[in-house]
């Protein structure tokens, strides 16, 4: 069996684990420079392509991956996106030191006080629903309607503004489509890829659709040109509408997984989250084995670390209930 056989079809261990670990790699690579401007990152690190220490040790993941892992745990336990189960997983695994957004603390307090799974969220248009959703895109790659519904429901637990919801759905669909294209060996054409996603989220939020369609042209493989185009077009901040499109852009501009993630982090701003989203896309498209070994080896691997995440993937696949 060739390696390309092993990563087919669209729904597979390689793609689900690729989305999970690719997201963790992007999160950990972006962690030390969260909130920095693009120029500050290149001045300090040059091409930031190795795990560095920041407010957490090198290779540590942040809130983005902690919540992604909660989604994966729900899939492994339930075989589907189960809102009540996931809300309790978010609460059970919550570690403030991972760097959560301020409004999440209120969500957790309401869940702890017994609020319904869909009754604790805020009217946030942040990227928190999108940052963690990659594994769902890979899990439902064979059914984009289910992919969209599951992405929407997991987002509602914390983020209920239409822009937060549309961003989460867009990222999930993008990962699902990346799985399909990776399986068929198709290179995504940026305009077609973004038009398809914009068309699907337009009815939820027209602004998000417009921001996806505002993608500048991206010279494939030219990191410096893509970085300049993406930072001019998007704020790359904590809002879903300004963070999801550049993550998709970094993936679409890249020729391999490493480049997608390095480019995403180099944009500055919400680097861990944009890195996590581009990483999930890259891992889904190119597969787990295409992620740099040095990054995988450098990821934190304690209690809820790399090997634990890898162990959840076959469990989630074996119990999938359609
Ligand atoms: Mg984070």
Boltz pocket constraint, residues with backbone or C-beta under 6 A from the ligand:
constraints:
  - pocket:
      binder: B
      contacts: [[A, 62], [A, 63], [A, 64], [A, 98], [A, 99], [A, 272], [A, 273]]
      max_distance: 6.0
